[in-house]
Amino acid sequence: MTNMKCTEPDSNLTDLDATALADAIHSRKVSCHEVMQAYLHRIEQLNPRFNAIVNLALPDSLLAQARQCDAELAKGQSRGWLHGIPQAIKDTGHAVGFPTTFGSTVLKAALPAKDSIMTERMKAAGAIVIGKTNMPELGLGSHTFNTLFGATPNAWDTTVSAGGSSGGAAVALAQRMLPVADGSDFMGSLRNPAGWNHIFGMRPSQGRVPFGPGADVWVDQLGTEGPMARSVRDLARLLATQSGHDARQPLSINGSIDASHMAYTPDALHGLRIGWLGDLNGHLAMEEGILAVCEDALRVMQGAGAVIEPRALGFDVQALWECWLVWRRALVGPKVAALLQIPGAKDQLKPEALWEHENSVKLSYMDFMQASQTRSAFYQHLLGVFKEVDVLALPVAQAWPFALQERWPQAIGARRMDTYHRWMESTIYATLAGLPAISLPAGFHATNAWPMGIQLIGKPQGDVALLQVAAAYEAVRGEWLQQRPTQP
């Protein structure tokens, strides 16, 4: 990438969000070629420092694809709302012509034969895939670093973590190297990096966005792809593009979402009942200042008419954590086992991956079924909770962005973290229940330029209603949300 040279472009183009960019392209105010030039120039300038986009395609090829998009528009032909817009796919997703590495040296040359479902849909909407976005090895841990590509620092402070596993996508968005981005979420992999980089990230309802196809299409449903954006309108449009049933994923939800009638006013906050879970009555270790920042965001919503109700989760949270450990090991273990069949893989895989595998082989079918029953009971419990509140709220992470060279927080205050992901326990509740959850920018650290997000969890398949709440929040915090990180 250091040899890439582009004609000096219109730098203002990369300031536009995806919707504004699409409007400018389709009204012929700007060409797809000019847009591609602008993004390649910005990537050339910033990516060497942020390492957010990996395996970038050759500029000549990308500019040729952009010119083809211009030729189609000249004939009155549009592929869709993303026509000619650059997009980098998170390295968990397949995109033909680009290795799907999962951030692992074991898979550095793994070229897919087909696009993943989500990539297919984004291409069908007109996106031009320019590369992949960086992630932790195998998506394990909420800190974007690996031995194949290196670390991705935070968009606001390059000395600390960007979060993960969709860290490359979040930083590319925040630093205007992409107009919109896809991510995936298992244990907050969309929500945490969104919160730590002052953007929006949404984990859709389980099955809303078909993930794969993969080796298993029945049990492995806790991970899901979803949208990331700098505006709620972009978030909603990208989710509409990604969503809808696909026969290759038989449990995917039938029908795409329709967010075209959403109102971008504060009205949806009036009378909205928000159940504030906080730190679950002290169960969640929480660094100083996080609860206060989230409560500030809640007060903004309250000022627009929302009703904030502090409440307990009302379920055995330790049982949920133990349930989570079983489910995570059961789903991650077989994927690591498949890689261990590759000669030399054991010496290359990160210790956290080997730990997940080692614990997975100890599980019995009875262990898994008991964990599944705990998860089922939790879902039934939440149905009752949502008769009393419209959304649940809690911090998107339990720690502020930590030093880039650390693997994960060893402790939060006086409490030791007993696993590499315990500090992200706040994200498991939406995942286990299969509910939609969105990360909203909440505020910043008192003395450092570190963003934090608050997550709102919606009712079953209540994706559009949750987006509407986010749009109302955006309407009341519009100018504050427009803050952006400094450019190095």
Backbone torsions as a table, in degrees:
resi	resn	phi	psi	omega
1	MET	NA	-23.6	-178.4
2	THR	-66.4	-18.9	179.5
3	ASN	-90.7	-1.9	-176.3
4	MET	-74.3	127.6	177.1
5	LYS	-128.6	127.4	180.0
6	CYS	-124.3	150.8	174.7
7	THR	-59.1	141.5	-179.2
8	GLU	-57.2	116.7	-173.6
9	PRO	-98.2	-179.1	173.8
10	ASP	-79.1	103.2	-175.4
11	SER	-66.4	-20.9	-179.7
12	ASN	-66.4	-21.4	-178.5
13	LEU	-62.8	-35.0	-178.3
14	THR	-76.7	-8.6	174.9
15	ASP	-79.3	-20.2	-177.5
16	LEU	-73.9	143.7	171.8
17	ASP	-78.0	175.6	-171.5
18	ALA	-64.6	-37.9	-179.6
19	THR	-65.3	-46.3	178.8
20	ALA	-64.5	-37.6	178.8
21	LEU	-66.0	-42.4	178.4
22	ALA	-62.0	-40.8	178.5
23	ASP	-63.7	-41.3	-179.6
24	ALA	-66.4	-38.7	178.9
25	ILE	-67.5	-46.7	-175.5
26	HIS	-73.4	-23.2	175.3
27	SER	-88.1	2.4	177.9
28	ARG	64.1	24.8	174.7
29	LYS	-76.6	-22.0	179.2
30	VAL	-146.8	148.7	-179.3
31	SER	-93.5	157.0	175.2
32	CYS	-61.3	-35.0	178.4
33	HIS	-62.4	-43.2	178.5
34	GLU	-65.0	-39.1	178.6
35	VAL	-63.4	-46.2	-179.5
36	MET	-63.1	-42.6	177.5
37	GLN	-57.5	-44.0	-177.7
38	ALA	-63.2	-43.0	-178.8
39	TYR	-71.7	-39.0	177.9
40	LEU	-64.1	-37.0	178.1
41	HIS	-65.3	-43.8	-178.9
42	ARG	-66.6	-39.7	177.3
43	ILE	-62.5	-42.2	177.9
44	GLU	-59.2	-38.5	-177.4
45	GLN	-75.6	-39.2	-169.1
46	LEU	-106.9	-31.4	-172.3
47	ASN	-64.0	-31.6	176.5
48	PRO	-56.8	-28.2	179.0
49	ARG	-89.1	-36.6	-173.4
50	PHE	-96.8	-21.4	174.9
51	ASN	52.5	41.2	-176.9
52	ALA	-88.3	-35.3	-178.6
53	ILE	-108.4	129.6	-178.1
54	VAL	-121.9	160.5	-179.3
55	ASN	49.6	48.1	178.6
56	LEU	-64.9	136.1	178.2
57	ALA	-70.0	164.2	178.8
58	LEU	-66.0	134.7	-177.7
59	PRO	-56.8	-40.6	-178.9
60	ASP	-59.4	-40.9	178.7
61	SER	-64.9	-43.6	-178.8
62	LEU	-67.1	-39.6	178.6
63	LEU	-67.8	-33.9	176.3
64	ALA	-66.0	-40.7	177.3
65	GLN	-64.1	-37.9	178.3
66	ALA	-65.2	-40.4	177.8
67	ARG	-64.0	-36.3	176.8
68	GLN	-63.0	-40.0	176.7
69	CYS	-62.9	-38.2	176.8
70	ASP	-64.7	-40.1	179.5
71	ALA	-63.0	-38.6	178.7
72	GLU	-66.3	-43.6	178.6
73	LEU	-62.4	-35.0	179.0
74	ALA	-62.7	-24.4	177.5
75	LYS	-94.4	5.8	-179.8
76	GLY	81.9	17.2	-177.5
77	GLN	-106.9	128.8	176.1
78	SER	-125.9	136.1	178.0
79	ARG	-76.8	-23.5	-177.5
80	GLY	154.6	-174.0	-172.8
81	TRP	-66.1	-22.3	178.7
82	LEU	-94.1	17.3	-175.7
83	HIS	-50.7	115.1	175.2
84	GLY	76.8	6.6	-176.4
85	ILE	-88.8	128.6	-179.1
86	PRO	-64.7	141.7	179.1
87	GLN	-147.0	134.3	173.0
88	ALA	-110.7	130.8	-175.0
89	ILE	-89.7	135.1	174.9
90	LYS	-55.9	142.7	-169.9
91	ASP	-72.9	9.8	167.1
92	THR	-86.1	-19.3	-175.6
93	GLY	-99.4	147.8	178.4
94	HIS	-83.2	135.7	171.6
95	ALA	-139.9	117.8	-175.7
96	VAL	-56.2	132.7	-179.4
97	GLY	97.2	-9.9	-180.0
98	PHE	-124.9	135.7	175.8
99	PRO	-62.0	142.9	170.7
100	THR	-100.3	93.0	-170.1
101	THR	-92.1	-19.7	-171.8
102	PHE	52.7	25.5	179.7
103	GLY	68.2	23.4	-175.6
104	SER	-119.4	136.7	176.0
105	THR	-63.9	-25.4	178.5
106	VAL	-62.2	-29.5	-174.4
107	LEU	-114.4	19.6	-172.3
108	LYS	-62.4	-21.8	-179.5
109	ALA	-115.5	20.3	-175.3
110	ALA	-81.1	91.2	180.0
111	LEU	-86.5	125.6	-179.4
112	PRO	-77.7	150.5	176.9
113	ALA	-83.3	-24.8	-177.9
114	LYS	-139.3	159.2	171.7
115	ASP	-71.0	152.5	169.0
116	SER	-72.1	166.2	-176.5
117	ILE	-58.4	-45.8	-178.4
118	MET	-64.3	-40.3	177.6
119	THR	-63.9	-43.3	176.4
120	GLU	-51.7	-46.4	-174.8
121	ARG	-70.1	-37.5	178.3
122	MET	-70.2	-37.4	174.8
123	LYS	-65.2	-40.6	179.9
124	ALA	-63.4	-26.9	176.8
125	ALA	-83.7	-1.3	172.6
126	GLY	110.4	-2.6	-176.9
127	ALA	-67.1	144.5	172.9
128	ILE	-103.4	117.8	-179.1
129	VAL	-77.7	121.7	-176.3
130	ILE	-104.4	-16.4	-177.4
131	GLY	171.2	-158.8	179.3
132	LYS	-122.4	163.9	175.1
133	THR	-108.6	145.3	-172.8
134	ASN	-71.5	157.2	-175.5
135	MET	-158.2	164.8	172.5
136	PRO	-67.0	156.0	178.6
137	GLU	-57.3	124.2	-179.9
138	LEU	61.1	13.3	179.3
139	GLY	73.7	14.8	-175.3
140	LEU	-93.6	119.9	-179.4
141	GLY	96.5	143.7	-177.7
142	SER	-94.5	53.8	179.1
143	HIS	-150.4	117.3	-172.1
144	THR	-83.5	92.7	173.1
145	PHE	-150.7	150.7	176.3
146	ASN	-160.4	164.9	-178.6
147	THR	-81.0	-12.8	-179.1
148	LEU	-79.7	-49.0	-175.5
149	PHE	-113.5	-19.5	-175.8
150	GLY	98.4	-165.7	-174.5
151	ALA	-97.2	151.8	171.8
152	THR	-109.0	112.7	179.9
153	PRO	-78.8	165.6	179.4
154	ASN	-62.6	142.9	-179.5
155	ALA	-65.1	-23.1	-175.4
156	TRP	-99.3	-20.7	-178.1
157	ASP	-156.8	108.8	-172.9
158	THR	-74.6	0.8	176.6
159	THR	-90.1	-6.5	-176.2
160	VAL	-126.4	170.7	-174.7
161	SER	-69.4	149.1	173.2
162	ALA	-86.7	-5.8	-170.8
163	GLY	82.0	-171.1	-179.6
164	GLY	176.8	176.3	11.7
165	SER	-88.6	-5.9	179.1
166	SER	-88.6	41.1	-176.0
167	GLY	-68.3	-40.8	178.4
168	GLY	-61.6	-41.6	179.3
169	ALA	-63.7	-44.4	-177.9
170	ALA	-63.9	-43.5	-178.1
171	VAL	-70.0	-40.4	177.5
172	ALA	-60.2	-37.7	176.9
173	LEU	-68.5	-50.5	-175.5
174	ALA	-62.8	-33.9	-179.9
175	GLN	-94.7	14.2	173.9
176	ARG	60.5	33.3	171.3
177	MET	-91.2	-11.4	172.1
178	LEU	-141.0	147.0	177.2
179	PRO	-82.5	-25.9	-179.8
180	VAL	-156.8	159.6	-175.6
181	ALA	-149.0	155.5	171.6
182	ASP	-101.2	153.7	174.0
183	GLY	-144.4	-174.1	173.2
184	SER	-141.6	157.1	-172.3
185	ASP	-140.2	120.7	173.6
186	PHE	-116.3	-58.2	175.9
187	MET	-124.0	58.2	178.5
188	GLY	85.8	17.4	-174.0
189	SER	-67.3	-19.7	169.7
190	LEU	-92.9	-41.9	-170.3
191	ARG	-72.5	-44.0	-177.7
192	ASN	-64.7	-51.7	179.9
193	PRO	-65.7	-29.8	174.5
194	ALA	-63.0	-47.7	179.9
195	GLY	-62.9	-35.2	-177.4
196	TRP	-83.5	-5.1	-179.3
197	ASN	-126.5	10.5	172.5
198	HIS	63.9	45.7	174.2
199	ILE	-134.4	-179.2	177.5
200	PHE	-99.0	139.0	174.4
201	GLY	-141.8	136.4	-176.5
202	MET	-127.0	126.3	168.3
203	ARG	-89.7	111.6	-178.3
204	PRO	-72.6	171.4	172.5
205	SER	-55.6	147.4	177.1
206	GLN	-56.1	124.2	-179.8
207	GLY	92.0	-8.3	-178.1
208	ARG	-65.6	-42.7	178.1
209	VAL	-114.8	110.2	-178.4
210	PRO	-59.8	125.1	-175.7
211	PHE	-102.8	116.5	178.2
212	GLY	130.8	-144.1	6.4
213	PRO	-70.1	151.9	-178.1
214	GLY	-125.4	-173.6	-177.5
215	ALA	-68.0	-28.6	178.1
216	ASP	-129.8	132.7	-178.4
217	VAL	-115.8	6.4	-176.2
218	TRP	-111.6	-47.8	-173.7
219	VAL	-96.7	-38.6	-173.0
220	ASP	-78.5	79.3	-174.5
221	GLN	-122.5	2.1	-175.5
222	LEU	-75.7	-28.9	176.4
223	GLY	-86.2	144.2	177.5
224	THR	-148.1	145.7	171.9
225	GLU	-82.9	163.3	-178.6
226	GLY	-172.4	-178.7	-173.9
227	PRO	-96.2	153.5	170.7
228	MET	-133.7	142.3	-174.6
229	ALA	-161.8	167.8	175.1
230	ARG	-95.2	-5.5	176.4
231	SER	-140.6	153.0	-179.7
232	VAL	-68.5	-34.2	178.2
233	ARG	-59.7	-45.3	176.7
234	ASP	-63.4	-40.7	-179.8
235	LEU	-59.0	-46.4	-179.0
236	ALA	-66.0	-42.1	-178.7
237	ARG	-66.3	-39.9	179.8
238	LEU	-69.1	-39.3	177.2
239	LEU	-62.9	-39.0	177.5
240	ALA	-61.1	-37.4	178.3
241	THR	-68.4	-40.2	-175.7
242	GLN	-77.6	-25.4	-167.6
243	SER	-88.5	166.7	177.7
244	GLY	119.6	151.0	-176.2
245	HIS	-64.5	144.5	171.3
246	ASP	-136.0	129.5	-174.9
247	ALA	-59.9	-24.0	179.0
248	ARG	-72.4	-15.8	174.0
249	GLN	-122.6	88.0	-169.4
250	PRO	-63.1	-20.0	179.3
251	LEU	-93.9	4.9	178.7
252	SER	-70.0	149.9	-175.2
253	ILE	-76.1	134.7	-179.0
254	ASN	-75.7	134.4	176.8
255	GLY	91.0	138.2	177.2
256	SER	-82.6	158.7	177.1
257	ILE	-78.3	155.9	177.1
258	ASP	-125.4	103.3	179.6
259	ALA	-106.3	16.1	-174.6
260	SER	-69.2	-19.4	-177.6
261	HIS	-101.6	11.6	178.8
262	MET	-64.8	143.6	177.1
263	ALA	-98.3	133.5	179.8
264	TYR	-101.2	59.2	179.2
265	THR	-132.7	167.7	178.8
266	PRO	-73.5	-3.1	-169.0
267	ASP	-54.7	-37.7	-175.1
268	ALA	-66.4	-16.4	178.1
269	LEU	-81.6	-19.5	-177.1
270	HIS	-68.5	116.1	179.8
271	GLY	81.9	-1.1	-179.9
272	LEU	-65.5	129.0	-179.7
273	ARG	-95.1	112.6	-178.2
274	ILE	-109.0	120.0	175.3
275	GLY	-88.2	110.1	-176.6
276	TRP	-89.2	111.7	-177.3
277	LEU	-87.9	-20.5	177.8
278	GLY	57.2	-125.1	178.9
279	ASP	-104.1	22.8	179.9
280	LEU	56.8	52.0	177.8
281	ASN	55.0	40.3	176.4
282	GLY	89.4	-3.8	179.7
283	HIS	-65.6	-40.4	-178.4
284	LEU	-87.6	120.0	171.6
285	ALA	-63.0	135.7	-172.9
286	MET	-140.9	126.5	177.5
287	GLU	-67.9	152.4	-176.2
288	GLU	-61.1	135.7	175.6
289	GLY	98.4	-19.8	-176.2
290	ILE	-69.3	-47.9	179.4
291	LEU	-61.3	-39.7	-178.9
292	ALA	-63.8	-41.7	179.0
293	VAL	-63.2	-43.8	179.6
294	CYS	-66.6	-37.3	178.4
295	GLU	-68.0	-30.9	173.3
296	ASP	-62.2	-43.2	178.5
297	ALA	-63.5	-39.1	178.0
298	LEU	-64.5	-37.1	178.4
299	ARG	-65.0	-33.9	175.5
300	VAL	-61.8	-44.2	178.4
301	MET	-66.1	-39.0	178.5
302	GLN	-62.5	-38.2	178.2
303	GLY	-63.5	-22.0	177.3
304	ALA	-96.2	7.9	173.6
305	GLY	111.6	-1.3	178.7
306	ALA	-71.9	152.3	177.8
307	VAL	-107.3	114.6	-177.3
308	ILE	-95.2	124.3	-177.2
309	GLU	-123.5	98.9	173.9
310	PRO	-59.1	134.0	-176.9
311	ARG	-154.2	161.4	174.3
312	ALA	-87.4	155.5	177.4
313	LEU	-67.3	-32.3	176.1
314	GLY	78.2	20.6	179.7
315	PHE	-140.3	155.6	-179.1
316	ASP	-67.4	102.3	-174.0
317	VAL	-71.6	-28.7	176.8
318	GLN	-69.8	-37.7	176.0
319	ALA	-63.2	-36.3	178.3
320	LEU	-67.7	-38.3	178.4
321	TRP	-64.8	-43.6	179.0
322	GLU	-65.7	-37.4	174.3
323	CYS	-60.9	-43.0	-179.9
324	TRP	-61.3	-44.7	-179.2
325	LEU	-58.9	-41.3	179.8
326	VAL	-65.9	-49.1	-179.0
327	TRP	-61.3	-44.3	-177.5
328	ARG	-63.5	-45.7	179.6
329	ARG	-63.7	-40.7	-178.4
330	ALA	-63.8	-33.8	-177.1
331	LEU	-89.9	-35.6	-179.1
332	VAL	-79.3	-39.3	-174.6
333	GLY	-52.3	-49.9	-179.4
334	PRO	-63.1	-31.1	178.6
335	LYS	-69.1	-40.0	176.6
336	VAL	-68.4	-39.2	179.4
337	ALA	-58.6	-39.2	179.4
338	ALA	-63.8	-39.2	179.5
339	LEU	-70.9	-31.4	-179.6
340	LEU	-66.3	-12.6	175.4
341	GLN	-75.7	-14.9	179.2
342	ILE	-80.3	128.3	-179.3
343	PRO	-54.0	129.8	177.1
344	GLY	82.6	-1.3	-174.6
345	ALA	-64.7	-37.4	-175.6
346	LYS	-59.9	-34.5	-179.6
347	ASP	-77.6	-13.3	-176.8
348	GLN	-102.6	-26.8	-175.2
349	LEU	-73.8	146.8	-178.3
350	LYS	-66.2	151.0	-177.7
351	PRO	-58.0	-34.1	-179.6
352	GLU	-63.7	-35.5	178.1
353	ALA	-67.5	-43.0	179.2
354	LEU	-65.5	-36.2	177.7
355	TRP	-63.5	-44.0	177.9
356	GLU	-60.7	-43.4	-178.7
357	HIS	-65.4	-45.8	-178.6
358	GLU	-60.0	-38.6	178.5
359	ASN	-75.2	-28.9	-178.9
360	SER	-67.1	-35.4	-176.7
361	VAL	-71.5	-12.9	178.1
362	LYS	-86.3	-11.3	-176.0
363	LEU	-73.2	143.4	172.4
364	SER	-104.9	165.6	176.0
365	TYR	-61.4	-36.5	178.5
366	MET	-62.6	-41.2	176.7
367	ASP	-56.3	-46.7	-176.0
368	PHE	-67.6	-42.6	-178.9
369	MET	-66.5	-37.9	177.1
370	GLN	-64.5	-39.7	176.7
371	ALA	-65.8	-36.8	178.0
372	SER	-66.6	-36.9	177.9
373	GLN	-68.9	-36.7	175.2
374	THR	-62.7	-44.3	178.3
375	ARG	-61.3	-41.7	179.7
376	SER	-64.6	-42.3	179.1
377	ALA	-64.1	-37.0	178.1
378	PHE	-64.2	-42.7	178.3
379	TYR	-60.9	-46.2	179.4
380	GLN	-61.9	-37.7	177.0
381	HIS	-61.8	-42.5	-178.3
382	LEU	-66.8	-28.1	175.7
383	LEU	-59.2	-37.2	176.5
384	GLY	-71.0	-39.2	179.0
385	VAL	-60.4	-39.7	-176.5
386	PHE	-77.4	1.4	167.5
387	LYS	-81.7	-18.1	-177.0
388	GLU	-105.2	-24.6	178.6
389	VAL	-133.6	162.2	178.1
390	ASP	-94.1	-37.0	176.1
391	VAL	-141.1	156.4	172.1
392	LEU	-108.1	147.3	-177.6
393	ALA	-132.3	141.4	171.6
394	LEU	-161.6	164.2	-178.8
395	PRO	-60.5	150.7	-179.0
396	VAL	-81.3	-16.9	176.4
397	ALA	-151.0	160.7	-178.4
398	GLN	-102.3	-1.7	179.8
399	ALA	-137.1	153.0	171.3
400	TRP	-75.6	162.6	175.3
401	PRO	-51.2	130.9	-174.9
402	PHE	-105.7	172.3	-174.8
403	ALA	-55.7	137.5	-173.8
404	LEU	-58.5	-32.7	-175.9
405	GLN	-80.9	-10.3	177.5
406	GLU	-78.0	150.7	176.3
407	ARG	-81.6	-42.3	178.8
408	TRP	-168.7	158.8	-178.9
409	PRO	-65.1	123.5	179.3
410	GLN	-77.7	-24.2	-179.8
411	ALA	-153.8	152.9	169.9
412	ILE	-120.8	109.7	-172.1
413	GLY	62.7	-128.6	-179.6
414	ALA	-89.6	-0.1	-174.6
415	ARG	-99.7	120.7	177.4
416	ARG	-72.5	141.8	174.4
417	MET	-87.7	118.6	-173.1
418	ASP	-84.5	-6.7	172.4
419	THR	-140.1	167.5	-178.3
420	TYR	-71.8	-9.2	-178.6
421	HIS	-123.8	9.1	-176.9
422	ARG	-62.5	-28.6	-178.8
423	TRP	-72.9	-3.7	175.7
424	MET	-112.1	21.0	-177.8
425	GLU	-58.8	-27.0	-178.0
426	SER	-62.2	-15.1	-176.8
427	THR	-93.2	-8.3	-170.0
428	ILE	-76.0	-20.2	-170.6
429	TYR	-70.8	-44.5	175.7
430	ALA	-65.0	-40.0	-178.7
431	THR	-62.7	-50.8	-177.6
432	LEU	-62.0	-34.9	-178.6
433	ALA	-87.6	-5.9	179.7
434	GLY	68.9	27.0	-174.0
435	LEU	-97.2	153.5	176.0
436	PRO	-71.2	142.7	178.9
437	ALA	-144.2	139.8	-177.7
438	ILE	-127.6	139.3	176.4
439	SER	-98.3	121.2	177.8
440	LEU	-108.9	138.5	172.9
441	PRO	-57.3	127.6	-175.4
442	ALA	-109.4	-38.2	-177.1
443	GLY	170.6	-166.4	-175.9
444	PHE	-131.2	156.8	174.5
445	HIS	-56.7	149.4	-174.7
446	ALA	-63.1	-32.8	-174.8
447	THR	-125.5	-8.6	-179.4
448	ASN	-122.7	158.8	-179.3
449	ALA	-83.9	57.9	-177.9
450	TRP	-114.1	116.3	178.3
451	PRO	-74.9	161.1	173.1
452	MET	-142.1	146.7	179.5
453	GLY	-114.1	158.3	170.8
454	ILE	-113.6	136.3	179.2
455	GLN	-103.4	135.5	173.0
456	LEU	-107.8	131.0	179.9
457	ILE	-108.0	127.9	-176.5
458	GLY	-100.7	175.7	180.0
459	LYS	-70.7	163.8	179.6
460	PRO	-52.3	125.5	-179.5
461	GLN	56.4	26.0	-179.9
462	GLY	-93.0	42.3	-175.2
463	ASP	-61.8	-47.0	-176.9
464	VAL	-67.2	-40.6	178.2
465	ALA	-61.6	-39.0	178.9
466	LEU	-68.0	-41.1	175.0
467	LEU	-61.0	-36.7	179.2
468	GLN	-64.9	-39.0	176.1
469	VAL	-63.2	-42.9	178.7
470	ALA	-62.2	-39.4	179.0
471	ALA	-64.8	-37.1	178.2
472	ALA	-68.2	-40.3	176.5
473	TYR	-62.2	-42.8	177.9
474	GLU	-60.8	-37.1	-178.5
475	ALA	-65.6	-34.0	-178.1
476	VAL	-89.7	-14.2	179.9
477	ARG	-120.1	23.5	-171.3
478	GLY	-50.1	-54.7	-176.0
479	GLU	-66.7	-41.1	179.9
480	TRP	-63.0	-38.6	-179.4
481	LEU	-66.7	-21.1	-177.7
482	GLN	-76.9	-3.4	175.4
483	GLN	-57.3	144.1	-178.9
484	ARG	-138.6	154.1	-179.9
485	PRO	-68.1	153.7	177.0
486	THR	-70.1	149.0	177.8
487	GLN	-89.8	129.3	-178.0
488	PRO	-67.1	NA	NA
